[in-house]
Amino acid sequence: MPDQSEAGTPEPGPASAPPSVSSNGQIARNTGKSVNRMMKKKKRTADDMNEEFVWPWVDLLGMTEYESKEQRLHDEIVAYASYISPTAQEQRARKLVMARVGELVRRRFPNSTLTPFGSITNQTYLPGGDVDLLMIWPRELDLEGKKKTLYNLSGIFRNASVTQDTLFVFRARVPIMHFKTVDELGSLHIDISVNSPDGVKLVPIMEKYLDSMPALRYLVLVVKGYLSQLRLNSAQDGGLSSYSLMKTIELPLDLQRNPKQRPTDDIEKPLEYESLGRLLMDFLDHYGNEFDYAESCVSVTQGKVVSKKSKGWDQTSQSDHLSIECLVNSNWDIGRPTGKIKQVRTAFHNAHMILQGYPFSMAHTNALGAIVGISPETVEHREHLKQLVDSGDLERNLASIQLPPPYVPRRQFQPQQPQQPQHYHHNHHQPNQRQQQPMPSYQPHPQHNPMYQQPAYPYNASYYGNGHTGAAPYYSGQPSQAYYGPQMPNHPASQGYGQGYGAYGYGGQPAQPNYGGGPRPKKRRQF
């Protein structure tokens, strides 16, 4: 690595051009732009590599002589962790936003709860880190049901102006919706999953590790800050998740494992023995140079490294990926989503080389700054969030969000009373007030046409009796004129042949045409 400053002229950090990028461990800025920009993957240019970084924690250190480079690195790690840890305003901002988001969720899903998990519960998140929330709804949901629920939440947040856009990650084992709040609400990044309680179950386990290993929190913040600048700290993008990172750091700190055979006091009392610099170098060397990614697996149940073959994880298409047992279910490989494990390993290797080759002198006072830096946008975002909380604007902006009306299911499974049919007039749209009266089935429907009125006399079938058709008469009497319709006049062509149409239609003989001596009708020609 080239010399960072002139001899005898202390510099707050490395040269203006940070070390190189993803394939060789460069520092790259995580600007925290809009979700639309996050959704687009673009290659880094030379301008991105030459962006300036700041190292505010260096101001917390004085001009002190150190016995070794590791001792100097220890103080820088402590100062960095103190600066990068969440402030009181950042913690309050996340608490207020989570509470308002929970109210919006319960408007649509009344029986649901919103529970935080991950780094926000143990205060190991970075200033631009995500807020992981789990929505628990007392209803069995399959994969499609979870996706539909996330779509509904997306509409609620956009309608309430909490965010302008949302991003869905459905290719992972657990579907996730990601969004960024508007500037008036702190520009916080939030991830929501549905009915996947594994992350919540890990909260007390990870707190136990952090309490039993004092060095774990410091190393997690440093390594996470380094990977975030390379955009390798998110499992959604193929990087190393916070959970996987904590497990990889925890294993070398285990006294039973202790690959570098460090003294017990270096691990149990890192602040008193100023061992954080040595422990960081051990971690980078172990996972950058020594760890066998193709054959080894990090076992949390046995507290050591075991072979992938013993777990049956050696038959995957990518045999050299990082394998880590899950604390909740040892059959799950939480390291498998890390598709960019080669870049992660290269980053660890180069970080170890950079720190190992960093000059130790009074002229070089920022060894940690050779691999970790903070962008000016991050500093501005923290200041903006501090002003929002201290001025009370954040609370007022959250209170101004109009909650949607309580959700009412579309289907009401309540018994309904039978309704009487309504009668409509053909010229009006209003229902007729006349009530329908039930009629006996034997009574004909009342109509004004006399043809349908009840006959006055029974029908006489004597004409069709035995003498003519052989059938026995079954009625007696004469037919009713009222029943069979009005009497029609005789047709001229029916003179002398019955009673005309009326007689023919109602029991008479058909009228015969009289051809007499008149001319016969001409036949039509057939064409």
DRENTORLO-645906 format. One record per atom (N, C-alpha, C): residue in one letter; z, y, x. Coordinates in steps of 0.2 Angstrom, whole numbers, plus 2048, in hexadecimal, padded with zeros to 3 digits. Layout:
BEGIN
aZYX;...
END
This chain:
BEGIN
m8007FA804;m800800800;m800806804;p7FC80B803;p7FC811807;p802815807;d80381980C;d80981D80D;d809822807;q80F823804;q80F8277FE;q81182E7FF;s813830805;s814837806;s81483980D;e81583F80F;e815841816;e81C83F819;a81D83D81F;a82383C822;a828842821;g82E84181F;g83384681F;g83284A819;t82E849814;t82D84C80E;t82E848808;p834847805;p836843800;p8318447FA;e82F83F7F7;e82B8407F0;e82E83C7EB;p82E83F7E5;p83183C7DF;p82E8357DD;g8288337DF;g82582D7DD;g81F82B7E2;p81C8267E0;p8168247E4;p8108297E4;a80B8287E7;a80582C7E7;a80282D7E0;s7FE8327E0;s7FC8347D9;s7F882E7D6;a7F582A7DA;a7F18247D7;a7F681E7D7;p7F881C7D1;p7FC8167D1;p7F98107D4;p7FD80B7D6;p7F98057D8;p7F58027D3;s7F07FE7D5;s7EB7FC7D1;s7EC7F97CA;v7E77F67C6;v7E87F47BF;v7E97EC7BE;s7E87EA7B8;s7EA7E37B5;s7E97DE7BA;s7E37DD7BD;s7E27D77C1;s7E67D77C7;n7E97DD7CA;n7ED7DE7D0;n7F37E27CF;g7F67E27C9;g7FC7E57C7;g7FC7ED7C7;q7F77F07C5;q7F77F77C4;q7FC7FA7BF;i7FD8007BF;i8018037BA;i7FC8067B5;a7FC8057AF;a7F88087AA;a7FC80B7A5;r7FA8117A2;r7FE81579D;r7FE812797;n803811793;n80480F78C;n805816788;t800819786;t800820783;t80382077C;g80381A778;g80681A772;g80281E76D;k7FB81E76D;k7F7822769;k7F781E762;s7F282075E;s7F281E757;s7F0817757;v7F2814751;v7F080D750;v7E980B751;n7E581074F;n7DE80E74F;n7DC80D756;r7DF81175B;r7DD811762;r7E080A765;m7E6808762;m7E9802764;m7E57FC762;m7E17FD75D;m7DD7F775A;m7D77F675F;k7D57FB762;k7CF7FA766;k7D17F976E;k7CE7F4770;k7CF7F2777;k7C97F577B;k7CC7F9780;k7C77FC785;k7C97FB78C;k7C47FB790;k7C57FA797;k7C880079A;r7CC80079F;r7CF8057A2;r7CA8087A7;t7CA80F7A8;t7C68127AC;t7CA8157B2;a7C68187B7;a7C981B7BC;a7CE8217BA;d7CC8247B5;d7D182A7B2;d7D78277B0;d7D78217AD;d7DD81E7AB;d7E281C7B1;m7DF81A7B6;m7E28187BC;m7E681E7BF;n7E38237BF;n7E58297C3;n7E982E7BF;e7EB82C7B9;e7F08307B5;e7F78307B8;e7FA8367B8;e8008377BB;e8068347B7;f80B8327BB;f8118307B8;f8178347BA;v81C8337B7;v8228377B9;v8288327BA;w82D8347BD;w83382F7BF;w8398337BE;p83B8357B8;p8418397B7;p8478367B9;w84882F7BA;w84E82D7BC;w85082E7C3;v84B8307C7;v84C8317CE;v8508377CF;d85083C7CA;d8548427CA;d85C8407CA;l85D83A7C7;l8648387C7;l8678357CD;l8638347D2;l8658327D9;l8658377DE;g86A8377E2;g86A83C7E7;g86783A7EE;m86883E7F3;m86583C7F9;m86B8387FD;t86A8317FC;t86F82D7FE;t86C828803;e870826809;e86E82180D;e86F81A80B;y86B81680C;y86C80F809;y86B80A80F;e86F80580F;e86E800814;e8687FB814;s8657FB80E;s85F7F780D;s85B7F9807;k8557F7807;k8507F9802;k8527F67FB;e8557F07FB;e8587ED7F5;e85D7F17F2;q8627F47F7;q8677F87F4;q8657FE7F1;r8608027F4;r85C8077F1;r8598067EA;l8568007EA;l8527FE7E4;l8587FC7DE;h85D7FA7E0;h8637F97DB;h8657FF7D8;d8668057DB;d86880B7D8;d86280E7D4;e85C80D7D6;e85680F7D2;e85680B7CC;i8578057CC;i8578017C6;i85C8037C1;v8628047C3;v8688077BF;v86680D7BC;a8638127C0;a8618197BD;a85B8187B8;y8568147BA;y8518137B5;y8538107AE;a85880B7AF;a85A8087A8;a85E80D7A4;s8628117A8;s8668167A5;s86181C7A1;y85C81D7A4;y8578227A1;y85381F79C;i85181979C;i84C816798;i84F813792;s856812792;s85980F78C;s859814786;p85A811780;p85981577A;p85F81A77A;t85D821779;t862826778;t865826771;a86A82A770;a86D82A769;a86882C764;q864831765;q85F833760;q85A82E75F;e85882A764;e853825763;e85581F75E;q85C81E760;q85F81975B;q86081B754;r862821753;r86282474C;r85C824749;a85682674C;a850827749;a84D820747;r84E81B74B;r84C815748;r850812743;k857814743;k85B81273D;k859815737;l85881C737;l85681F731;l84F81D72E;v84A81C733;v84381A730;v84481372E;m84880E731;m84880772E;m84B807727;a85080C726;a85380C71F;a84F80E71A;r84A81371C;r846816717;r840811715;v83E80E71B;v83980871A;v83C803715;g842801716;g8457FC712;g8457FE70B;e846804709;e846806702;e83F8066FF;l83A807703;l833806701;l8327FF6FF;v8347FB704;v8337F4703;v8367F16FD;r83C7F36FB;r8407F06F6;r83E7F36EF;r83A7F96EF;r8377FB6E9;r8317F66E6;r82E7F36EB;r8297EE6E9;r82B7E76E9;f8307E66ED;f8337DF6ED;f83B7E06EC;p83D7E06E6;p8447E26E5;p8497DE6E8;n8487D76E9;n84D7D36EB;n84C7D26F3;s8487D66F6;s8477D56FD;s84C7D8702;t84C7D6708;t8507DA70D;t84C7DA713;l84E7E0717;l84A7E171D;l84F7E1723;t84E7DD728;t8537DB72D;t8507DD734;p8537E0738;p8507E173F;p8527DB744;f84D7DA748;f84F7D574D;f84B7D7754;g84C7D3759;g8487D575F;g84C7DA764;s8487DD768;s84B7E276C;s84F7E8769;i84E7E9763;i8517EF760;i8587ED75F;t85A7E775E;t8617E575C;t8657E5763;n8627E4769;n8667E376F;n8657E9773;q8617EF771;q8607F5775;q85C7F477B;t8577EF77B;t8537EE781;t84C7F0780;y84B7F577B;y8447F777A;y8437FD77E;l83C7FF77F;l83A805783;l83980A77E;p838811780;p83781677B;p832815776;g82C812778;g827811774;g82780A771;g82C806771;g82C7FF76F;g82C7FE768;d82A7F8766;d8297F775F;d8307F675B;v8307F7755;v8367F5751;v8347EF74D;d8377E974E;d8367E374B;d83A7E2745;l8377E273F;l83B7E1739;l8387DA735;l83D7D7732;l83C7D172E;l83D7D2727;m8387D1723;m8397D271C;m83B7CB719;i8417CA716;i8437C4713;i8427C470B;w83E7C0708;w83D7C0701;w83F7B96FF;p8447B96FA;p8467B26F7;p8407AF6F3;r83B7AE6F6;r8357AA6F3;r8317A76F8;e82F7A06F7;e82B79C6FB;e82479F6FC;l8227A1702;l81B7A4703;l8187A0708;d81279E707;d80D79B70C;d80A7A0710;l80679E714;l8027A3719;l7FF7A8715;e7FB7A6710;e7F77AB70C;e7FC7B0708;g8027AD706;g8067B1702;g80A7B7707;k80B7B570D;k80E7BA712;k8087BF713;k8027BD714;k7FD7C2715;k7FC7C770F;k7FD7C4709;k7FC7C9703;k8027CD703;t8087CB705;t80E7CF705;t80D7D570A;l80B7D4710;l80A7D9715;l8047DE712;y7FF7DB70F;y7FA7E070C;y7FD7E5707;n8027E2703;n8057E66FE;n80A7EC702;l80D7EA707;l8117EE70B;l80D7F470E;s8077F2710;s8037F7713;s8017FC70E;g7FF7FA708;g7FE7FF703;g804804702;i80A801701;i810805700;i81180A705;f81080870C;f81280D711;f80C812711;r806811710;r801816711;r80181A70B;n803818705;n80381C6FF;n809821700;a80F81F703;a814823704;a81482870A;s80E82770E;s80D82C714;s81182A719;v81482471A;v81882271F;v813821725;t80D81E724;t80981D72A;t80281E727;q7FD81F72C;q7F682072A;q7F281A72A;d7F481572E;d7F080F72F;d7F5809730;t7F280372F;t7F67FD731;t7F27F8734;l7F57F4738;l7F17EF73C;l7F57E873A;f7F07E3738;f7F37DD737;f7F17D873C;v7F67D473E;v7F57CF743;v7F67C8740;f7F17C473E;f7F17BE73A;f7F07B873F;r7ED7B9745;r7EC7B3749;r7F27B074C;a7F77B374C;a7FE7B174F;a8017AC74A;r8067A874C;r8097A3748;r80D7A7742;v80F7AD744;v8137B173F;v80F7B773D;p80C7B8737;p8087BE735;p80C7C4736;i8097C9739;i80D7CF73A;i8097D5738;m80C7DA735;m8097E1733;m80C7E6738;h8087EA73C;h80A7EF740;h8077F673E;f80C7FB73E;f80A80173D;f80E806741;k80B80C741;k80F812745;k810817740;t81681A73F;t81881F73B;t81582573D;v81482A738;v81183073A;v81683473E;d81383A741;d81783E746;d81D841743;e81D84273C;e823845739;e829840738;l82783A739;l82C834739;l82D83173F;g82B835745;g82D83274B;g82882E74F;s82282D74C;s81D82974F;s820822752;l82381F74E;l826818750;l82281274E;h82280E753;h81E807752;h82280274E;i81F7FF749;i8237FB745;i81F7F4744;d8227EF745;d81F7E8743;d8237E573D;i8207E2738;i8237DF733;i8207D8732;s8257D3731;s8237CC72F;s8267CA729;v8247C5726;v8277C3720;v8297BB720;n8307BA71E;n8337B471D;n8327AF724;s8337B2729;s8327AE730;s8397B0734;p83E7AD732;p8457AE734;p8477AC73B;d8427A973F;d8437A7746;d8467AD74A;g8427B374A;g8447B874E;g84B7BB74D;v84D7BB746;v8547BD745;v8597B8747;k8587B1747;k85C7AC74A;k85D7AD751;l8597B0755;l8597B175C;l85E7B775E;v85F7BB759;v8637C175B;v86A7C075E;p86E7BC75B;p8757BA75E;p8747B6765;i86F7B2765;i86E7AE76B;i86C7B3771;m8687B8770;m8667BC775;m86C7C1777;e8707C3772;e8757C7774;e87A7C3778;k87B7BD777;k87F7B977B;k87D7B9783;y8777B8784;y8747B878A;y8757BF78E;l8747C478A;l8757CB78D;l87C7CC78F;d8817CA78B;d8887CB78C;d88A7C6792;s8877C1793;s8897BC798;s8867BD79F;m8807C179F;m87C7C27A5;m87B7CA7A5;p8807CE7A9;p87F7D57A9;p8797D77AC;a8767D47B1;a86F7D67B4;a8697D57AF;l86A7D17AA;l8647D07A6;l8617D67A2;r8667DA7A0;r8637E079C;r85F7E57A1;y8627E67A7;y85E7EA7AC;y8577E87AE;l8577E17AF;l8517DE7B1;l84C7DE7AC;v84E7DD7A5;v84A7DD7A0;v8467E479F;l84A7E979F;l8487F079F;l8427F17A4;v8447EF7AA;v83F7F17B0;v8397ED7AF;v8397E67AE;v8337E27AD;v82F7E47A7;k8337E67A2;k82F7E779C;k82B7EE79D;g82F7F37A0;g82B7F97A1;g8257F87A6;y8267F47AB;y8207F27AF;y81A7EF7AB;l81C7EA7A7;l8167E77A3;l8137EB79E;s8177F079B;s8157F4796;s80F7F9798;q8107FB79F;q80B7FF7A2;q8057FC7A3;l8057F57A4;l7FF7F17A4;l7FD7EE79E;r8007F0798;r7FF7ED792;r7FF7E6791;l8047E3795;l8057DC795;l80C7DA792;n80F7DE78E;n8157DD78B;n8157DB784;s8107D9781;s80F7D877A;s80C7D1779;a80F7CD775;a80B7C6774;a8057C776F;q8057CC76B;q7FF7CE767;q7F97CF76B;d7FA7D2771;d7F47D3776;d7F47CE77B;g7F77C877B;g7F77C3780;g7FB7C4785;g8007C9785;g8057CA78A;g80B7C6789;l8107C878D;l8177C478D;l81B7C8788;s81E7C5783;s8227C877E;s8297C9781;s82D7CD77D;s8347CF77F;s8387C8780;y8377C477B;y83B7BE77A;y8397B9780;s8337B8782;s8317B4787;s8337B778E;l8327BE78E;l8347C1795;l83C7C0796;m8407C1791;m8477C0792;m8497B9794;k8457B4791;k8477AD793;k8447AC79B;t83F7AF79D;t83D7AE7A4;t8417B17A9;i8447B77A7;i8497BA7AB;i8507B77AB;e8527B47A5;e8587B17A5;e8597AB7A9;l8537A77A9;l8547A17AD;l8567A17B4;p8527A67B8;p8557A77BF;p85C7A97C0;l85E7AD7BB;l8657AF7BB;l86A7AA7B9;d8687A47B7;d86C79F7B5;d86F79C7BC;l87679B7BC;l8797997C2;l8777927C4;q87678E7BF;q8747877C0;q86D7867C3;r86978B7C1;r86278B7C4;r86178F7CB;n8627957CA;n86379A7D0;n85E7987D6;p8587997D5;p8537967DA;p8537997E1;k85679F7E1;k8577A27E8;k85E7A17EB;q86279E7E7;q86979C7EA;q86C7A27EB;r86C7A77E7;r8707AD7E7;r8787AC7E6;p87C7B07E9;p8837AF7E8;p8857B07E1;t88A7AD7DF;t88C7AE7D8;t88E7B57D6;d8917B97DA;d8927C07D9;d88C7C47D8;d8877C27DB;d8817C67DA;d87E7C67D3;i87F7C07D0;i87D7BF7C9;i8827C17C4;e8887C07C5;e88E7C17C0;e8907C87C1;k8907CC7C7;k8927D27C8;k88D7D67CB;p8877D77C8;p8817DB7CC;p8837E27CD;l8877E67C9;l8887ED7CA;l88D7EE7D0;e8927E97D1;e8977EA7D6;e8947E87DD;y88F7E37DD;y88C7E17E3;y8857E37E4;e8837E87E0;e87D7EB7E1;e8777E67E2;s8767E27DE;s8717DC7DF;s86B7DD7DA;l86B7E27D6;l8657E27D2;l85E7E27D5;g85E7E67DB;g8587E67DF;g8567DF7E1;r85B7DB7E4;r8597D47E6;r8577D07E0;l85A7D07DB;l8597CC7D5;l8527CE7D2;l8507D47D2;l8497D67D0;l8447D37D5;m8457D37DB;m8407D07E0;m8407C97DF;d8467C67DE;d8467BE7DD;d8417BC7D7;f8427C07D1;f83E7BF7CB;f8377BF7CC;l8357C57CF;l82E7C67D0;l82B7C17D5;d82F7BF7DA;d82C7BA7DF;d82C7B37DB;h8317B17D7;h8317AB7D4;h82B7AA7CF;y82A7AF7CB;y8247AE7C6;y81E7B17C8;g81E7B47CE;g8177B67D1;g8147B27D6;n8197AE7D9;n8167A97DF;n8197A27DE;e81F7A17DC;e82179A7DD;e8217967D6;f8217997D0;f8217957CA;f81B7917C9;d81B78B7C8;d8157867C6;d8147877BF;y80F78B7BD;y80D78C7B6;y80A7867B3;a8067827B7;a80277C7B4;a8077767B3;e80C7767B6;e8107707B6;e8177717B3;s81A7777B3;s8217787B2;s82277B7AB;c82777A7A8;c82977D7A1;c8307807A2;v83278679F;v83878879F;v83C785799;s84178179A;s84577E795;s84B782794;v84C78478E;v85378778C;v85878278A;t85677C788;t85B777786;t85F77478C;q85B773791;q85E770797;q85F77679C;g85D77C79B;g85F7817A0;g85C7807A7;k85677E7A7;k85277D7AD;k84B77C7AC;v84777B7B1;v84077B7B1;v83E7737B0;v83B7717AB;v83876A7AB;v83176A7AB;s82E7647AB;s8277637AB;s8247647A4;k81E7667A4;k81A76779D;k81976079B;k81875B79F;k81675479D;k81C751799;s82275379A;s828750797;s829753790;k82675978F;k82575C788;k81F75B784;g81A758788;g814757784;g81075D784;w811762788;w80D768788;w80876978E;d806763790;d801763796;d7FA762794;q7F976178D;q7F375F78B;q7EF765787;t7F176B789;t7EE771786;t7E877378A;s7E4777786;s7DE77978A;s7DF77E78F;q7E578178F;q7E7786795;q7ED783798;s7EC77E79C;s7F277B79F;s7F677F7A4;d7F47857A6;d7F87897AA;d7FB78F7A7;h7FC78F7A0;h7FF79479D;h80779379D;l80B79879C;l81279879D;l815795797;s819790798;s81C78C793;s82478D793;i82678F78D;i82D79178C;i83078E785;e83578A786;e83878777F;e83B78D77B;c83A78C775;c83D790770;c84578E76F;l84979376E;l85079276D;l85178F767;v84D791762;v84E78F75B;v84C78875A;n84678775C;n84278075C;n83F77E763;s84277A766;s84077876D;s83977576D;n836773767;n82F771767;n82A776767;w82C77C767;w828782767;w82778576E;d821786770;d820789776;d81E791775;i824795776;i82379C775;i81F7A077A;g81D79C780;g81979F785;g81279E784;r81079A77F;r80979877E;r80579E77C;p8077A3778;p8037A9776;p8017AD77B;t8047AC781;t8037B1787;t7FC7AF78A;g7F77B1787;g7F07B0789;g7EF7B3790;k7F27B8792;k7F17BC798;k7F67BA79D;i7F87B479D;i7FD7B27A2;i7FA7B37A9;k7F47B27AB;k7F17B37B1;k7F27BA7B4;q7F17BF7AF;q7F27C67B1;q7FA7C77B2;v7FE7C47AE;v8057C57AE;v8077C37B5;r8057BD7B7;r8077BA7BD;r8057BE7C3;t7FF7C17C3;t7FC7C57C8;t8007CB7C8;a8027CE7C3;a8067D47C3;a80D7D37C6;f8107CD7C5;f8167CC7C8;f8157CB7D0;h8107C87D1;h80E7C77D9;h80D7CD7DC;n8097D27D9;n8087D87DC;n80E7DD7DD;a8127DD7D7;a8187E17D7;a81D7DF7DD;h81D7D87DE;h8227D67E3;h81F7D87EA;m8187D87EB;m8157DA7F1;m8167E27F2;i8167E57ED;i8177ED7ED;i81E7EE7EF;l8227EB7EC;l8297ED7EE;l82B7EA7F5;q8297E57F6;q82A7E27FD;q8277E6803;g8227E9801;g81E7ED807;g8207F5806;y8247F7802;y8267FE801;y82A800807;p82980580A;p82C808810;p83480980E;f838808813;f83F809812;f84180F817;s841815814;s84381B818;s845820813;m848826816;m84A82B812;m84482F80F;a83E82E812;a83883280F;a83682E809;h838828808;h835824802;h83B8237FD;t83C8277F8;t8428267F4;t8418237ED;n83B8207EC;n83A81E7E5;n8368177E6;a83A8127E8;a83780B7E8;a8358097E1;l8398097DC;l8378077D6;l83180A7D3;g8308117D4;g82B8147D2;g8248127D4;a82480D7D9;a81E80A7DB;a81B8057D6;i81F8037D2;i81D7FE7CD;i81E8017C5;v8238057C5;v8248087BE;v82480F7BE;g8218127B8;g8208197B7;g82081A7B0;i8228217AE;i8228237A7;i81D8287A6;s8198277A1;s81382C7A0;s81683379D;p81383879E;p81583F79A;p81683E793;e81183A790;e811839788;e818836786;t81A83178A;t82182E788;t826833789;v82683878E;v82C83D78E;v82B842788;e825844786;e824848781;e82684577A;h82583E779;h82783B773;h82E83A773;r832839778;r839839778;r83C840776;e839845779;e83B84C777;e83A84E770;h83484C76D;h83284D766;h837849762;l839843763;l83D83F75F;l84484275F;k846845765;k84D848765;k84D84E761;q848852761;q84885875D;q848856755;l844851753;l84484F74C;l84B84D74A;v84F84A74E;v85584774C;v85A84D74C;d85B851752;d860856752;d85F85C74D;s85985D74B;s857863746;s85886073F;g85985A73E;g859857737;g852857734;d84D858737;d846858734;d844850732;l84784C736;l845845735;l84884272E;e84E84472D;e852842727;e84E846721;r84D84C722;r84984F71C;r84284D71B;n83F84B720;n83884871F;n83984171C;l83E83D71E;l83E83771A;l841837713;a84583C712;a84783D70B;a841840706;s83C843709;s837846705;s832840703;i83383B706;i82E835704;i8308336FD;q82B8336F9;q82B8316F2;q82B82A6F1;l8308276EF;l8318206EE;l82C81E6E7;p8298186E8;p8258166E2;p8298146DC;p8278146D6;p82B8116D1;p82D80A6D2;p8328086CF;p8348016D0;p82F7FC6CD;y82E7F76D1;y8287F26CF;y82A7EE6C9;v8257EE6C4;v8267EA6BE;v8207E56BE;p8227DE6BE;p81D7D96BE;p8187DA6B9;r8127D86BA;r80D7D86B5;r80E7D46AF;r8107CE6B0;r8117C96AB;r8187C96A9;q8197CA6A2;q8207CA69F;q8207C369C;f8247BF69E;f8257B869B;f82B7B8696;q8297BC690;q82E7BD68B;q82B7BB684;p82E7B7680;p82B7B567A;p8297BB675;q8237BB673;q8217C066E;q8207BE667;q8227C2663;q8227C165B;q81B7C0659;p8197BC655;p8127BB652;p8107C264E;q80B7C464F;q8087CA64C;q8047C8646;q8047CC641;q8007CC63B;q7F97CF63D;p7F37CB63B;p7ED7CE63C;p7EC7D4639;q7E87D963C;q7E77E0639;q7E07E0637;h7DF7E3631;h7D87E462E;h7D57EB630;y7CF7EB632;y7CC7F1634;y7C67F262F;h7C57F962D;h7C07FB629;h7BA7FC62D;h7B47FA62B;h7AE7FA62F;h7AC801631;n7AE80762D;n7AD80D62F;n7B2811633;h7B880E634;h7BE811637;h7C080C63C;h7C4810641;h7C780C647;h7CE80B645;q7D180E640;q7D880D63F;q7D980663B;p7DE80363C;p7DF7FD638;p7E07FE630;n7DE7FA62C;n7DF7FB625;n7E77F9624;q7EA7FC61F;q7F17FB61E;q7F27F5619;r7EC7F3616;r7ED7EE611;r7EF7E7615;q7F47E4612;q7F77DE614;q7F37D8612;q7F17D3616;q7ED7CD614;q7F27C960F;q7EF7C760A;q7F37C3605;q7F17BC606;p7F57B7607;p7F37B0607;p7F07AE601;m7EB7A9601;m7E87A75FB;m7E879F5FB;p7E979C5F5;p7E87955F5;p7E27925F7;s7E178C5FA;s7DB78A5FC;s7D67885F7;y7D97875F1;y7D57855EB;y7D278B5E7;q7D47915E9;q7D27975E5;q7CC79A5E9;p7C679B5E6;p7C179E5EA;p7C27A55EC;h7BF7A75F1;h7C07AE5F4;h7BD7B35EF;p7C17B85ED;p7BF7BD5E8;p7B97C15EB;q7B37C15E8;q7AE7C55EA;q7AB7C85E3;h7A77CE5E4;h7A47D15DF;h79E7CE5DC;n79B7CA5E0;n7957C65DE;n7967C15D9;p7937C15D3;p7957BC5CE;p7937B55D0;m78F7B55D5;m78D7AE5D7;m7937AA5D9;y7987AD5DC;y79D7AA5DF;y7A37AA5DA;q7A37AC5D4;q7A87AB5CF;q7A97A45CD;q7AF7A35CA;q7B179D5C7;q7AD79B5C1;p7A97955C1;p7A57945BB;p7A97945B5;a7A67965AF;a7A97965A9;a7A978F5A5;y7A478B5A7;y7A47855A4;y7A27805A9;p7A477A5A8;p7A27745AD;p79B7735AD;y7997705B2;y79276F5B3;y7907685AF;n78A7685AC;n7887635A8;n78375F5AC;a7847595AE;a77F7555B1;a77C74F5AD;s77C7505A6;s77A74B5A2;s77274A5A3;y76F74F5A5;y76874F5A6;y76674A5AC;y76B74A5B0;y76A7455B6;y76D73F5B5;g76F73D5AF;g7727375AD;g76E7315AE;n77172C5AB;n76E7255AC;n7667255AA;g7657295A5;g75E7285A2;g75972B5A7;h75B72F5AC;h7567325B0;h7577305B8;t75D7305BA;t75E72F5C1;t7627295C2;g7657265BD;g7697205BE;g7707225BF;a7727285C0;a77972A5C2;a77D72C5BC;a78372A5BC;a78772B5B6;a7897335B6;p7897365B0;p78B73D5B0;p79373D5B1;y7947435B5;y79B7445B7;y79E74A5B5;y79A74F5B2;y79C7555AF;y7997555A8;s79C7595A4;s79A75B59D;s79976259C;g795764597;g79576B595;g78F76E598;q78E774597;q788778599;q78977C59F;p78477D5A3;p7857825A9;p7877895A7;s78A78C5AB;s78C7935AA;s7877985AD;q78579D5A9;q7817A25AC;q7847A65B1;a78B7A75AF;a78E7AC5B4;a78F7A95BB;y78F7A25BB;y79079F5C1;y78A79E5C5;y78479D5C2;y77E79C5C5;y77A7A25C6;g77D7A85C5;g7797AE5C6;g7767B15BF;p7737B75BF;p7707BA5B9;p76A7B75B8;q7687B85B1;q7627B55AF;q75C7B95B1;m7577B65B4;m7517BA5B7;m74B7BA5B2;p7477BF5B2;p7417BF5AE;p73C7B95AF;n7397B75AA;n7337B25AB;n72E7B55AF;h72B7B15B3;h7257B35B7;h71F7B25B3;p71A7B65B3;p7147B55AF;p7117AE5B0;a7117AC5B6;a70D7A65B8;a7117A05B5;s7177A15B2;s71B79B5AF;s71A79A5A8;q71579D5A4;q71579D59D;q71379659B;g718794597;g71778D594;g71A788598;y71C78A59E;y71F7845A3;y7267865A5;g72A7855A1;g7317865A2;g73378E5A1;q7397905A4;q73C7965A3;q73B79B5A9;g73679A5AD;g73579E5B3;g73A79D5B9;y73B7A25BD;y73F7A15C3;y74679F5C1;g7497A25BB;g7507A15BA;g75179A5B8;a74C7975B4;a74C7905B2;a74B78B5B7;y74678D5BC;y7457895C2;y74B7895C7;g74D78E5C7;g75378F5CC;g75978C5CA;y75A78B5C3;y7617895C1;y7607845BB;g75C77E5BD;g75C7785B8;g7557785B4;g75177D5B4;g74A77C5B0;g7457795B4;q73F7795B1;q7397765B5;q73577B5B9;p7337795BE;p72F77E5C2;p7297815BE;a7277875BF;a72178A5BC;a71B7875BF;q7167855BB;q7107835BE;q70A7885BD;p7067895C3;p70178E5C2;p6FC78C5BD;n6F97905B9;n6F478F5B4;n6ED7915B8;y6E978B5B9;y6E378C5BC;y6DD78D5B7;g6DF78A5B1;g6DA78B5AB;g6D378B5AD;g6CF7905AA;g6C87915AC;g6C77965B1;g6CC7995B4;g6CB79E5B9;g6C979B5BF;p6C779F5C4;p6C479D5CA;p6CA79A5CE;r6C87955D2;r6CD7925D6;r6CE7965DD;p6D47965E0;p6D579A5E6;p6D07975EB;k6CE79B5EF;k6CA7995F5;k6CE7975FB;k6CB7915FE;k6CF78F603;k6CE79360A;r6D379360E;r6D3797614;r6CF793619;r6CB79761D;r6C7793622;r6CC792628;q6CB78C62B;q6CF78A630;q6CC78C637;f6CF78F63B;f6CC791641;f6CF78D647;
END
